Amino acid sequence: MSKRDYYEVLGVSKDVDEKALKSAYRKLAMKFHPDQNPDDAEAEAKFKEVGEAYAILSDPDQRAAYDRFGHAAFEGGGPGGGHPFGGGDPGDIFQDIFSQVFGGGGSPFGGGRRGGPQRGSDLRYDMDITLEEAFAGKETEINVPSAVTCGTCEGSGAEPGTSPETCPSCNGAGRVRAQQGFFTMERTCARCSGRGQVISKPCKTCRGAGQVQEDRHLAVKIPAGVESGMRIRLSGEGEPGTKGGPQGDLYIFVEVQEHDLFERDGPNLYCRTPVSMVTAALGGEIEIPTIDGGRARVSIPEGAQTGRKLRLRGKGMPSLRGSHQTGDLYIEMFVETPRNLSARQKDILREFCDCSGADCNPESEGFMGRIKKFWDGSGDEAAKH
């Protein structure tokens, strides 16, 4: 069976530049990679095909030979000696590509220093605080269950007086190679699980793990003005690293609880406050609470309506953006209709209603006028039909 054109295999034109060539290869290699398609012979064949095509076209000399002679350039004694990688290590070819896809640990074909020091994992701690605590800030102590370095073996995992030994299967590399046709595939060493070392006499305290579970007590300072969803990073307070690697970090995710009186929008607070019908009509003062535990008197203007907002400057939440910036407190009024009226109170309201005119209820009068105009217009349209 004849080979397909290498440009066709990668889905690129013959004038493709190096960047576009690498991008095309990366997408196809990820698509057909054996780890993504276990026990799929067709995908494995395509994976090898795109690898061979990229190996040739990514090398300027071999690409020039291929453009001139096609596949015949690599048959027999042609350039590259018949080997699609020109005698090189395929792990070197894939290293740069897959380090970008799978992270900084190197390619899936090897090259990464898996047996060396490893940074510890980051930890997450969820903390609920009240709105008052978010306003004033908070200093507290938390208990964090996490792995810590075993004191008996000092993290080596081996019984005191002994030490880990170099893995005889991988010679300390943490990876083993297997030849598959044109490809030299690398896998994690099964004997040492990629650590490069084996422990013949495990530590009795940690059972060879080098770490033990323990609660740690940490002092935490929550800054004033913190909001839900914010996180506080405690550097070096995560899981310990292995083989001398640095510790991870601890991230505290803050959730501010809902408040009975105030709603928050950034640095501003909102308080929905009932106002009696009489106070709303005649004007007056009401007393409202503030988030710092104090009180404030608010003047209600004569004729105030439901939905009107009054602002108290500087009575909101502190802002994390500036040490002297504080939000505002907005009082949103709603006029409360009286209930459970006595007969005398009802008579007074009826008397008021009888003597009140359009000037007392301009909104109602205006609305009724628009309704009458709408009905009159609708009647005229109906008469036409």
Secondary structure, DSSP 8 states (H G I E B T S, - for coil): -----HHHHHT--TT--HHHHHHHHHHHHHHH-TTTSTT-HHHHHHHHHHHHHHHHHTSHHHHHHHHHHGGGGGSTTSGGGG-TTTT--HHHHHHHHHHHHH-TT-BTTB-S-TTS-B----EEEEEEE-HHHHHH-EEEEEEEEEEEE-TTTTTS-B-TT---EE-TTTTTSSEEEEEETTEEEEEE-TTTTTSSEE-SSB-TTTTTSSEEEEEEEEEEEE-TT--TT-EEEETT-S---BTT-----EEEEEEE---SS-EEETTEEEEEEEEEHHHHHH-EEEEEE-TTS-EEEEEE-TT--TT-EEEETT-S-B-TT-TT-B--EEEEEEEE---S--HHHHHHHHHHHHH--TTT-HHHHHHHHHHHHHHHHHHHHHHH-
